[in-house]
Amino acid sequence: MTGRCSPALKGQSVNELREKIEMLWRNVQSVFLGKPDTVKRALTCLFSEGHLLIEDVPGVGKTTLARAIARSIDCSFKRIQFTPDLLPSDILGVSIYDEGTKEFVFKKGPIFANIVLADEINRTTPRTQSALLEGMNERQVSMDGRTWELPRPFMVIATQNPYDYEGTYPLPDSQLDRFFMRVEVGYPSHEDEMAVVFSQKVSHPLENLKPVLRAEDVVRIQQAVREVKVDSSIVDYILRIAEATRKSEELYIGVSPRGCLSLTRACQARAAIEGRDYCIPDDVKSLAESVLCHRMVRRTAVGSPSRRENADLIRRVLDELPVPV
């Protein structure tokens, strides 16, 4: 995390925002051990105003990562445990008749929080999964003819088990496309797993994790990210990647325009995290898989995207396309 600060970051006293980014990164890493790149991708998603989908086998720390980010920011946090019998009203809220006022009063659900942890999101039905769509896309909830704005910042961090696990439902394509980024955690190294075991001998490190940022700090960083420069050659590079997926005979659905916009914003956030005021081709290369793979649907498995095969395709496209200077 080295380099020059962007003009937006320099506008704060003594690189204040840059220091806050560093503090948040280190704070999350102190709990989520051995995965610095995964932490950086998660923060890239947060500062891009996107939503994060963490997919992997149970027990590798998906929920720990989500909780560590939430606890590191002094803002509202809600956890929703997704189960087969969960209803949309359990997420959004419900109108209850008030005998005193003789009116219906809307009781807000857990989606009305800055950070929402949707734990094991693919254990519930597609109907309930889709209850998150409007909130994730529009930052608002519409119920009973009224619209309620969600707080800022607003981020959904969802965890899911692999599709072939018993009791899971594939996420609809429209739901997947709303997730800014999808990451895998993976197993830790022997040394890192040793550190994890010893760190939890007495209590879980999350219990002692203190917030290092406020909600308004995150909003200011998100605004600063929008000021990071993106050269036209970088945008052209991203569009050519998307066009290659749309022309691929392996895919039923290629990368959407939303995917191009998301990758551009992710590059801006990555540059800000690294302390640069401009994006470089390496930002595109490092983030393309996490931002684009879940937006592509293969012809051989419509509705069940294969992350590994899509990742291989993205890597081939990156190898074949000329890199902008």
N, C-alpha and C positions, 0 to 999 in steps of 0.2 A: 504494500500500500504506500507507494512512493510516487513522487512526481510533482508537477505544478498544479496549484489549485485553479479551478475555473474562476472567471470573473464573478460569477454569482456567489461562489464560496468566499472570494476575497472581500466581498462587500461586508462581511461580518468581521468584527474585531478579532485580530490575531488568529485568523483562520478558524474561527469558532466552530463553524459547521463541520469543517474537516476533522477537527478534534472530536466532535461528537460522533461522527461516523466511526472513527477509530475506537472510541470508548465502547460503542455498541458492539462492534465486531469482536473486540476482546472479551466483553462481558458474556456474550453468547458462547464464545469458544471456551470459556472457563468451565462451562457445564457440558457442552456438547463437544467432547474431546476427540481429537484426531481427524477431524473432517473440516479443515479450514476452507476448502474450496466449496463445499456444500453450504457452509455458513455464508460465504460471500455471495453465492447464487441466491440464497434466501433473502439477503439484504438488498441485493440488486432488484429483486421482485418487489420488496417493500418500498424502496425509493422510487420505483417506476410506477407506483400506484396500482400494482397488479395483485393477482391472487395466486397462491402457491399450492400446487398439488404434489405431495410427497408420497411416492409409491415404493414399497418394498415389503419384504416378508416381516411378520410380526417380531418384535423384540429387538430391533436394531436402532431404536432411538428416534423414530419419526415424531412421536408425541412430545418427547423431551425437547427436540429442536423447536417445535411450535411453541411450547410453554416457555422455553428460554427466551425467545424473541418477545413474547407477550410480557413476561415478567421484567424484561429489560427496559420496557417503556412504561412510564407512569400514565396509563390510560385504562379505559374500561376493557375487560376481557371476559368472554363467555365461551364455555365449552359445550358442544352438543355431541352426545354419544349417539351415533346413527345406528338404529336397530331396524329389523324388518317391520315392526309395528309403529314406527315413528310416522306422524302425520305432518302435513305442511303447516298446520296451525301451531304445532309444537316448536316450529322454527320462527314463523313470522309473528305470531300472536293471535289473539282472539278477542272478539267483541262480547262483553258481558253486560247483561241488563242490570242497571243500578236502580234498586227500588226507591232510593231516596230522591234521585233526580228524575226518575221515570225516563231515562235515556240509556242508550247503549254506550258503554265506555270501552275504548280499545286498550287492551292490556298488551303492551309490547313484548314480543318474544326475544329470545337470546340473540337474534340477528342484529339487534340494536346495540352494538358494541363496537369499539374501535378495532379490536382483534377478535375474530371469531374462529375457534378451533372446531372444525367439522371432523370429528374423529371417526375413522373407518366409514367414510362417506359412501362407499359402494356396498355396504351391508343393508342399505335400505332400498326401497323401490324407486324406479325412475321418476314416478310422480312426485315423491317427496324430495328427491334430488333436485328436481326442476324448480322447487319452491325458492331456491337460492338465486335463480337466473336474474330476475329483475334487480335484486339487491347488488349482485356482483357486477352487472353491466351498467345500471343506471344510478347506483348509490341511493336507491329509494325503494320504498315498499308501498304497494297500492292494495288497500283493503277497504271493502264496504264503500266504494266510491270516493275514498279519500287517499291522499298520498302523504307519506311521512318520509322526510329526508333522513338518511343514515349519517352518523357522526363522521367527522374527518380527523385523522385518517381512518380509512376503512379497509380492512384486509381480511380475506378468508384464507385460512391455512387449513387445507384438507389433507387427511392421511387416508390411504387406501391400501388394502392387501392386493396381491396379484389376482388377476381374473380367474385363474384356475383353482383358487381356494374355495372350499365349500361355503355356501351361504353368501356369495357375492353377486352383485348385479353390475353389469357393465355400465359405465357412465354414458349417457347419450352424447352424440357428437356435438350437439349444441352446447351441452354443459362443459365438455372438454375444452371447447374453443374459448370459453370464458376464462379459463385458467391461463394466466399470463405465462407461467412456467411450470414444467414438471421435472422433478429431480428424483434421483434414487439415492439412498443413503449408503447401502453396502455394508459388509462386515468390516469391523475395525481390524487393524493389524494386531499382532500378538502383544506388542508393547503398549499400544493404545488401549486394548481390552484389559490389560493388567492395570493400567491407570484408572480405568472405569470401575473395575471391581474394588480397588482400594479406596476410591473416592466416595463409595457408598457403604463403607463398612459401618459407619455410625448413623448417618442420615443421608438423604438424597441432596446433592448440591443445590438443586432447585429451591429447597427450603430456605437457603441463605442468600439467594440471588436478589440483589437490589436493583431497582430501576436506575438507569443512567441518563435517560432522555425523557422528555415530556412529549405529549401528543403534538404540541405546537412546534417542537423541534423537528419532528418527523415531517410535518407539513412544509416547513421552511426548506428542508433538504429536498423534498419532492419538487418544490418550486425551483430550486437551484438546478436540479437535474434537467429541467426543461430548457435551461439556458446553455447547456453544453453544446458546442458546435458539431454539426454533422455535415461533412462535405458531400457534395452531390455525387462524387465517385463512390462513397460508402453507400448511399441510398441506391445507386445503380447496381452495386454489388449485391445488395439484399434482394432487390427486385429480380435480378438474374437467377439467384438461388431459388426464389419462389417460382419463377417461370419454368425452371428445369424440373421442379416437382410436378407442376401441372401438365407437363408434356411427357412425364414418365409413364411407360406402359405398365409399370408395377403398381401404380396407384389408381384408386377409384376417385379420390379427392386429394388434390394438392394443397399447398399452403394458400390460405385466404389472404385478402388485403389486411384483415385484422392481424394476421400473423406477421406481415411485413411491418406494420405500425408497431407491434409489440417488440419485434427484434430491434427496431431503430431506437425505441425508448430504453430497452435493456442495455444497448450499447452506450447510451448517454449516461445511464446510472452506473455502469461499470467504469466508465471513464472518470466520473466524479469520485467513486470509491477509490480509484487508483490515483486521484489527485490531478487528473488532466483536464484541460478545458476543451478537448476535442476528441473525437472518436477515431480509432484506427482499425484496419482490417482484422487485427488479432482479436478485437472485441467481438466482431461478427463471428469469427471462427470458434471462439471459446463458448459462445452462447447459443449458436444456431441449433444444436441438438436439443437443449433444454427448452427452447422457446418454440421450436417448429415441429418436433417429432410427433407430439400428441395431436397435432392438427391435421395429420395426414392419415388417410384410410387406404389400406391396401385392397386390391381387387380380390385377393384370395380370402380375405377375412373382413368383409364389410361390417362395421359396427364394433369391431374388436381390434383396434390398432396394435400392431406389433412394434414395441419400442425398439427392440434390437435391430429388426430388419429396416425400420425407418431410419434409425441412427446410421446404419451402414450406407443407406442411400444418400443421406445428407453428407456423410464423409466423402463419398465418391463424387458428389456434385462439387464440394469444396476443392477436391483435388483437381478436378477438370477445369474449373473456371479460373480465368486469369485474376490475380489479386491486384486491386487498384494500388497505384503508387501514391 
